[in-house]
């Protein structure tokens, strides 16, 4: 298994531009999570999906952030418009519902820099 | 709500020293507990886990015991190596999302 795959690994964009981050979860996993990691705030859960349905998006910081999961093998996190304070590492993770005690599998992350 | 508190770092040790990283939690219900490790430039990797009280998780020489009476899940290793240098996260989950501690950076010097 290739694990959780995120793209791109690095993204540098100008303030005001739209940014789209992508994630392919592990095949067979039906829960997917988006986290943001910064030095100041550590790991923050942004949103999670169960069977492609958003369950909790209370961590999404503003309306500029949106996430979709059109099918079981793909999710996107979009920031529009982007701002310098959005600079962070964004991680996607997946697991199987009801078996969360097996832990999550994380992708390698996307390092976003907004200038 | 659920939360995890880790000892603040950074922690610097010499090779072969004993390691303890403290972790305590607050949770409703019966959480599963985890330690994750993050190496530079990488995502988090599951290090070990415990799903019920008194369980001991272990992996790569690391151990942690689920102590319900003290709501703790301290990470230990008897003899650290330079390759153990990383950031360690304590985490818990009940039936929803996983909550992480702030992370503890460990540096092991030769």
Interface residues (C-beta under 8 A of the other chain):
Chain A: X4 X33 X42 X43 X45 X48 X55 X56 X91 X93 X100 X101 X102 X103 X104 X105 X106 X107 X108 X109
Chain B: X32 X34 X36 X41 X42 X43 X44 X45 X46 X49 X51 X89 X93 X95 X96 X97 X98 X99 X100 X101 X102 X103
